[in-house]
Amino acid sequence: MLESQCAGKHRDDLLFTSPSREVFRSGNFRRRTFFAAVVQLRQRPTELPAITPHSLRHTAASLAISSGTSVLSVQRMLGQASAAMTLDVYSDLFEDDLDAVAEALNNRAIKTNVGKLWANTSKQLHSTADASPETPSNQDI
């Protein structure tokens, strides 16, 4: 669909324009097109919540985050100034992912040697300490 939209246009031409081929005004689009589409969708028997362009933006961010997209990628997708801003706005979406993070870390640890060297060294130290001669008694001194 975008290919046909770009056909015959110069690099600096507007891609999405108003019906009169002028600059696309989001307020006009919402009033003329978006809200009319929402009204039409809500006439169906489904339970459709209120939809706004902002709610679609939030949904897109939520889906990206839940699919494992990095915060930096979500920040760029939304055009936000910083990843910190993205985290501030969407941090509630990360809470449900903590179990998945723990499971992923556990699965990764099982497949690697990270920490296993420490565990083996620790076991050797304990077994060496157990095998050492007993502390001399007062009689032996």
N, C-alpha and C positions, 0 to 999 in steps of 0.2 A: 504494500500500500504506500509506503514512503517513497519507493522508487518511482512510482507514477506521479506522486506529489512533487518530486524533485525534477522530473523530466522537463527539459527546456529552460530551467532556471539558472541564473548566474549565481556564483558563490555568495554574493552579497544580497541577493534577492530574498524577500520574505518568504518563508516556507508556509506558514499558517497565517492566513489573512482573513479579514472580515469579508462579508459578501460583496462589498464594493472594492475589494482588493487593497484595502488600507491596513494600517497597523491593527492587529488583533487586540481588542480590548476585553480583558477577562470579565469585567462586569456585564458587558453586552452578551458575551458568550454564556455566562451563567443564566442570565434572564431569558435569552432567546432559545438556547439549546439545552443546557445542562438540566435546569429545573424542569423543563418540559419532558425530558427523558425520564427524570425521576418520577414525575407524576404518572407517566405512562407505565413505568415499571410497578408502581405502587397499586395500580388497578388490578394487577394479577393477584391471585388468592394467597400468595406467599406473605410471610411476616417480614417485610422489608423495613429495616430501621431507617431513620432519617439519614439521608446521604448528602454530604457537601463535598466540594473539592478538597477541603481540609481533611475530612474523614477518610477520603480515598488516599490522601497523602499519608495519613497515619497508618492506614491498612497496609500500604506499600512498605513503609518502614518496618511495621510489625512482621510482615511476611519475610522481609529480607533478614531481619535479626533472627527470627526463629529458624531460618534455613541455614544459619551459620555465617552469614555475610559479616565481614569485619566492620567494626564501628567506623573506620576511616572510609570504607566504601559507602556505607549508609550516609555518612556526612556529605560526601561528594554528590551522591544521588539526590539528596535533599537540598543541596546548595547552601548548607549551613556553614557558618564562619569557622567552627572548630569542632573537633570530635568531642570535646568537653561539653559543648552545647548539646550535641546529639545525645550524649550520655545523660545529661541533666533532664532532657525532655522525655527520653524513651527508656530511662533506667528501670522503670517498673516492668518493662517487657523482658528484662534479663533475669528477673527473679525466678521464673519458672525453668530457666535453663540450667540452674545450679546442679540439679541432679544429673543432667546430661553431661555437664562439664566434669563432675566427679567420676562418672562412669567412663568417659573418654580418657581421663587421666589414668584411671586404674587400668584400662585396657592397654594404654600406651606403656605404662610401667611394666606390665607383665611381659611385653614384647621386647623390652630393651634391658640394658645392663645398668641403667641409671639407678643408683642406690644399692645395687646388689653387691658392689665392691665393698661399700661401707658395711653392709650386713654381714658379709663373709669375714671381714677384718674384725668386726665386733665379736663374732662367734669365736674366732681364733683367739682373741685376747681373753675371752671368758674361759675357754677351755685351757689355755696356757696357765691362767691364774689358778684354775681348779687343780691342775696337775703339779703345781709347785709344792715343794716340801712344806710340811706344817711348820708353823711358827715354833721355835724352840721353847720348851717349857723352862721354868725357873731352875729345874734340876740340871738341864743341859748346859746352863750358863756357868 
